[in-house]
Amino acid sequence: MTYLLTFLMALLIAVIATPVSMKLADRWGAIAYPGGRHVHKKPIPRLGGLALYAAFWSAALIIQWWDKSFTMDASTIMQIWGLFIGSTIIVMVGIWDDTRGMRPLVKLIWQIAAASVLLAFGFSMNIISLPFISPVDFQQLGLGAIGLILMLFWVVGLVNTVNVSDGLDGLAAGICFIVAILLFWSANRIGQLPAAHLTLALAGALLGFLFFNFPPARVFMGDSGSMFLGYIIGGISIMGLLKTATILGLVFPLLVLGMPVTDLTFAIIRRKLRGQSMATADRGHLHHRLLDAGLSQRTAVLSMYGISACFGVAAVLGAKGQWIWALAMLIVVFALLIIILMRRTAILAVFSRRNSK
């Protein structure tokens, strides 16, 4: 019952806060105009991240103060404060970028600074558990610095992974909703109740936001939203999943985010082969491929939801030890992604023409 209350509270606050963020976007000039790589056809406010931030933290903090059915130790309370402070910094950076613009290098420096905040609140990746391999404890090996560096790479990497996926109406929000539900399943399964409540608060906030963001979108989350989502997912996965050796550790969150991680990896390789900066924008992302194949925005978004769900199912199968089925599903999904990302979209074009009849 408490889980349901967390979810519904976040959803309701997001539904109320999103129109407020739209008005603030108009006032502050945070508007996405058509043209260039953008596929929308009219100006749309892009400060929805502020609503996600408000809904998530309002629900998460209220429910953890109100619900006495579970207790949190001092380290967990400290980590939640670290997430709050760090995510506040990342949202402020995103708001500045959405309203005034920010150079990629400057934004990266701020991302690293926000991730570094977590170090002061007990976050680390000293213990890493991988399938078929005994857990590696960097602290016992005298390599504690490696765990801290990995944590920074993890959080900053997820911030940019989600940011890259925010290319179509409802895409990043829908993918992160799937991720949040699956991380809730994993956290609840291993008894990490604070992390479970946080993931449900995130899922509720995202579903409420999707009422306004699903195609055709009336609001975008902007960098304030995409960076916030990546930061929270990265922090929660460390807080609730990586600190235990009873599950897949790094592998579970990576599999759940398999589609945007693959898209980002191909983007880095593609730009390096062209001699371009990794921060250079282009139309080579997965969603651009689907649109170029003739799919509508809504069909493309739903297709990418399906791919993300397949990655999530593979992660669940792996967590339950059914690695053969998980591997088979991953091979099929990766093959599909490679076909799309390598511009072989003739089959998709035929499919889109059939749907348009």
C-alpha positions in Angstrom: 0.0 0.0 0.0 2.8 2.4 0.8 4.5 1.6 -2.5 1.2 2.6 -4.3 1.0 5.8 -2.3 4.5 6.8 -3.3 3.8 6.2 -6.9 0.4 8.0 -6.9 1.8 11.0 -4.9 4.6 11.5 -7.4 2.2 11.1 -10.4 -0.2 13.7 -9.0 2.5 16.2 -8.1 3.9 15.8 -11.6 0.5 16.4 -13.2 0.2 19.6 -11.2 3.8 20.8 -11.5 4.2 20.3 -15.3 1.8 23.1 -16.4 3.6 25.4 -13.9 7.0 24.5 -15.4 5.5 25.3 -18.9 4.6 28.8 -17.7 8.0 29.3 -16.2 9.6 28.2 -19.5 7.6 30.9 -21.3 8.7 33.5 -18.8 12.4 32.5 -18.8 12.7 31.9 -22.5 13.3 28.2 -22.3 11.6 27.4 -25.6 12.6 24.8 -28.2 12.0 26.3 -31.7 11.6 24.1 -34.8 14.4 23.7 -37.3 17.8 22.0 -37.6 17.7 18.5 -36.1 14.5 19.2 -34.2 11.4 17.3 -35.6 8.7 19.3 -33.9 6.9 21.9 -35.9 6.0 24.6 -33.3 7.7 26.3 -30.3 7.5 24.1 -27.2 8.5 24.9 -23.6 11.5 22.8 -22.5 11.6 23.2 -18.7 9.8 20.0 -17.8 12.7 18.8 -15.8 11.7 21.2 -13.1 8.4 19.4 -12.7 10.2 16.0 -12.6 12.5 17.3 -9.9 9.6 18.7 -7.8 7.4 15.6 -8.2 10.2 13.1 -7.4 11.7 14.8 -4.3 8.3 15.9 -2.9 6.9 12.3 -3.1 10.2 10.7 -2.0 10.8 12.9 1.0 7.2 13.0 2.2 6.7 9.3 2.1 10.0 8.5 3.8 9.1 11.0 6.6 5.5 9.7 6.9 6.0 5.9 6.5 7.5 4.3 9.7 7.2 0.7 8.4 10.9 0.6 7.6 13.9 2.3 9.1 16.9 3.8 7.4 20.4 3.6 8.9 22.6 6.7 9.1 24.5 5.9 5.9 21.3 5.6 3.8 19.9 8.9 5.2 23.3 10.5 4.2 23.1 9.1 0.7 19.6 10.4 0.2 20.8 13.9 1.2 23.7 13.5 -1.2 21.3 12.6 -4.0 19.2 15.6 -3.2 22.0 18.1 -3.2 23.7 16.6 -6.2 20.5 16.4 -8.2 19.7 20.0 -7.3 23.0 21.1 -8.7 22.5 19.1 -11.9 18.9 20.5 -12.4 20.2 24.1 -11.9 22.9 23.5 -14.5 20.2 22.1 -16.8 17.9 25.1 -16.3 20.8 27.4 -17.2 21.5 25.4 -20.3 17.8 25.4 -21.3 17.4 29.1 -20.8 20.8 30.6 -21.8 22.8 27.8 -23.4 26.1 26.2 -22.2 29.2 25.0 -23.9 29.5 21.1 -23.8 32.8 21.2 -22.0 31.5 23.5 -19.3 28.4 21.3 -18.9 30.6 18.2 -18.6 32.7 19.9 -15.8 29.5 20.7 -13.9 28.3 17.1 -14.4 31.5 15.8 -12.9 31.2 18.3 -10.0 27.6 17.2 -9.3 28.7 13.5 -9.4 31.6 14.4 -7.0 29.1 15.6 -4.4 28.1 12.0 -4.0 31.6 11.1 -2.9 31.2 13.2 0.3 28.0 11.3 1.2 29.3 7.8 1.1 28.7 6.8 -2.5 31.3 4.5 -4.1 31.6 1.4 -6.2 34.1 -0.4 -4.1 32.4 -3.7 -4.5 31.4 -4.9 -8.1 29.5 -8.1 -8.7 29.5 -9.6 -12.1 27.9 -12.8 -13.4 30.0 -16.0 -13.0 32.8 -14.0 -11.2 33.3 -13.6 -7.5 32.6 -10.0 -6.3 35.6 -7.7 -6.6 36.3 -5.5 -3.5 38.6 -2.7 -4.4 38.8 -1.5 -0.8 40.2 -4.8 0.4 42.7 -4.8 -2.5 43.9 -1.4 -1.5 42.5 0.1 -4.6 39.7 2.2 -3.1 40.4 5.1 -5.5 39.3 2.9 -8.4 35.9 2.5 -6.8 35.5 6.3 -6.5 36.6 6.9 -10.1 34.2 4.2 -11.4 31.4 5.9 -9.5 32.1 9.2 -11.2 32.3 7.6 -14.7 29.1 5.7 -13.9 27.0 8.7 -12.9 28.3 11.1 -15.6 28.0 8.3 -18.2 24.3 7.7 -17.3 23.6 11.5 -17.3 24.8 11.7 -20.9 23.2 8.4 -21.9 19.8 9.6 -20.9 20.5 13.0 -22.4 21.3 11.4 -25.8 18.0 9.4 -25.7 16.0 12.6 -25.4 15.4 13.1 -29.1 11.7 12.5 -29.6 8.5 13.4 -27.8 8.1 11.1 -24.8 11.2 9.0 -25.6 13.5 9.6 -22.7 10.6 9.8 -20.2 9.2 6.5 -21.4 12.5 4.7 -21.4 13.3 6.0 -17.9 9.9 4.9 -16.7 10.6 1.4 -17.9 14.0 1.6 -16.2 12.5 2.9 -12.9 10.0 0.0 -12.8 12.6 -2.6 -13.4 15.0 -1.1 -10.8 12.1 -1.1 -8.4 11.6 -4.8 -9.0 15.3 -5.4 -8.4 15.6 -3.2 -5.3 12.4 -4.7 -3.7 13.6 -8.2 -4.5 16.8 -7.7 -2.5 15.1 -5.8 0.3 16.5 -2.3 -0.5 13.3 -0.5 0.6 14.6 3.1 0.5 15.8 2.5 -3.1 12.5 0.8 -4.0 10.5 3.8 -2.8 12.8 6.2 -4.7 12.4 4.3 -8.0 8.7 4.3 -7.6 8.7 8.0 -6.9 10.7 8.4 -10.1 8.3 6.2 -12.1 5.2 8.1 -10.8 6.8 11.4 -11.7 7.6 10.2 -15.2 4.1 8.8 -15.9 2.6 12.1 -14.7 5.0 14.0 -17.0 4.2 11.7 -19.9 0.6 13.0 -19.9 2.1 16.2 -21.4 5.1 14.8 -23.1 3.9 11.8 -25.1 3.6 12.6 -28.8 2.4 15.2 -29.8 4.3 16.8 -26.8 3.2 20.0 -25.2 6.3 20.2 -23.1 9.9 18.9 -23.3 12.0 17.9 -20.3 15.0 19.8 -21.6 18.6 19.2 -20.3 17.3 19.9 -16.8 15.1 16.8 -17.1 17.3 14.4 -19.0 20.4 15.1 -16.8 18.3 14.9 -13.7 17.0 11.5 -14.7 20.4 10.1 -15.6 21.8 11.4 -12.3 19.0 9.9 -10.2 19.1 6.5 -11.9 22.9 6.4 -11.6 22.7 7.3 -7.9 19.9 5.0 -7.0 21.6 2.1 -8.8 24.7 2.6 -6.7 22.8 3.1 -3.5 20.4 0.2 -3.8 21.9 -2.3 -6.3 25.7 -2.1 -6.6 26.3 -2.2 -2.9 25.1 -5.8 -2.7 26.8 -8.8 -4.3 23.5 -10.8 -4.4 22.5 -9.6 -7.9 24.2 -8.6 -11.1 25.7 -5.4 -9.9 26.8 -3.4 -12.9 25.1 -5.7 -15.4 21.5 -5.2 -14.4 21.4 -1.4 -14.7 23.4 -1.6 -18.0 21.1 -4.1 -19.5 18.0 -2.1 -18.5 19.5 0.9 -20.2 20.8 -1.2 -23.1 19.2 0.7 -25.9 20.4 4.3 -25.1 23.9 2.9 -24.1 24.2 1.2 -27.5 23.0 4.4 -29.2 25.6 6.5 -27.3 28.3 4.0 -28.0 27.6 4.1 -31.8 27.4 7.9 -31.7 30.9 8.1 -30.1 32.4 5.6 -32.6 30.6 7.3 -35.6 31.9 10.8 -34.6 35.4 9.6 -34.0 35.6 7.9 -37.4 34.5 11.2 -38.9 37.1 13.1 -37.0 34.4 15.0 -35.1 34.1 15.9 -31.5 32.0 13.6 -29.3 29.8 16.6 -28.4 29.0 17.2 -32.1 25.3 16.8 -32.8 24.2 14.8 -35.8 21.2 12.9 -37.2 22.7 9.4 -36.8 20.9 8.4 -33.6 18.5 5.5 -33.5 15.4 7.7 -33.4 16.6 9.6 -36.5 17.1 6.3 -38.3 13.6 5.3 -37.6 12.2 8.6 -38.7 14.2 8.5 -41.9 12.8 5.0 -42.6 9.4 6.6 -42.7 8.0 5.8 -39.2 5.9 8.5 -37.5 7.1 10.0 -34.2 4.6 8.0 -32.3 5.4 4.7 -34.0 9.1 5.3 -33.6 8.7 6.1 -29.9 6.6 3.0 -29.3 9.1 0.8 -31.2 11.9 2.1 -29.0 9.8 1.5 -25.9 9.5 -2.1 -27.1 13.2 -2.4 -27.6 13.9 -1.1 -24.1 11.3 -3.5 -22.6 13.2 -6.4 -24.3 16.4 -5.3 -22.7 14.6 -5.1 -19.4 13.2 -8.6 -19.8 16.7 -9.8 -20.6 18.0 -8.2 -17.4 15.2 -9.9 -15.3 16.0 -13.2 -16.9 19.7 -12.8 -16.1 18.9 -11.8 -12.5 16.9 -15.0 -12.1 19.8 -17.0 -13.5 18.2 -17.9 -16.9 21.2 -16.7 -18.8 20.6 -18.7 -22.0 17.2 -17.1 -22.6 18.6 -13.7 -21.6 21.5 -14.1 -24.0 19.2 -15.2 -26.8 17.0 -12.2 -26.4 20.0 -9.8 -26.3 21.4 -11.3 -29.5 18.1 -10.7 -31.3 17.7 -7.1 -29.9 21.4 -6.2 -30.6 21.1 -7.5 -34.2 18.0 -5.3 -34.7 19.7 -2.3 -33.3 22.8 -2.8 -35.5 20.6 -3.1 -38.6 18.9 0.2 -37.8 22.0 2.0 -36.8 23.9 0.9 -39.9 21.4 2.6 -42.1 19.9 -0.6 -43.4 16.3 0.6 -43.1 14.7 -0.8 -46.2 12.7 -3.3 -44.1 11.5 -0.6 -41.8 10.5 1.6 -44.7 8.4 -1.2 -46.1 6.8 -1.8 -42.6 6.0 2.0 -42.3 4.4 2.0 -45.7 2.2 -0.9 -44.8 1.1 0.8 -41.6 0.3 4.0 -43.4 -2.2 2.3 -45.8 
